[in-house]
């Protein structure tokens, strides 16, 4: 044994040399509050989207083109009639603004996030989501945002406001409050419909085109529910509640509906969300993961 080894051993015996301790672990703080998780996801998506600012111009031009086409279609309708389901032209434009607002929510939040669920169930990559210490439904729903499409929401509200000015109608405070509540309820109903459709992927694997089915049904919300025949009106009110997404908020804003009906819309949204939550939990029980 060399002198250096002997000196080291003597020093260790006398407590003069400390043995290396355990390697410190890197700790990552996971936000405990669902609200903080949403804020964190929003910041990440904003940071990513700011790298592609040209998307904002493309999104804005696409929305303006869609609004122009929709207004042109309405103009063609009203060349042959003065009312559409007992709604005049500018009242329908208010409804069209509400429709565009909710379309912005769909394109900004739902399609980029939960719209990917069917593919993840099919290839088993949902395992990575379920392993995270967060609520799976909330994470799947809001993990991806197309922040530039929120301009659709602003343009839709601006279109509704312009139509109100042409109607020479100034909403009362109660009507504005009812509109806000009914619009929030409409967003919840649309979200519930998306979750319900995408959850079918847990039973039927190849359902990637379910979003196309939703788009086809949701197009019916572009016009007042009173414009449809009795059977379709029943379907759109009670079975596939798209009437609650546009007709009710627009009716509250234009004064066609008493403000108290906004609470009914909120109740419908609460029931839709509760049923969707139960469906999601039932669907997760059928998921066998990538190994299944």
Buried (B, 14 or more C-beta within 10 A) or exposed (E): EEEEEEEEEEEEEEEEEEEEEEEEEEEEEEBEEEEEBBEEBEEEBEEEBEEEEEBBEEBBEBBEEBBEEBBEEBEEEBEEEEBBBEBBBBBBBBBBBBBBBBBBBBBBBBBBBBBBBBEBBBEBEBEEBEEEEBEBBBBBBBBBBBBBBBBBBEBBBBBBEBBBEEBEBEBEEBBBBBBBBBBBBBBBBBBBBBBBBBBBBBEEEEBBEBBEEBEEBBEBBBBBBBBBEEEBBEBBBEEBBBBBBBBBBBBBBBBBBEBEBBEBBBEBBBEBBEEBEEBBEEBBEEBEEEEE
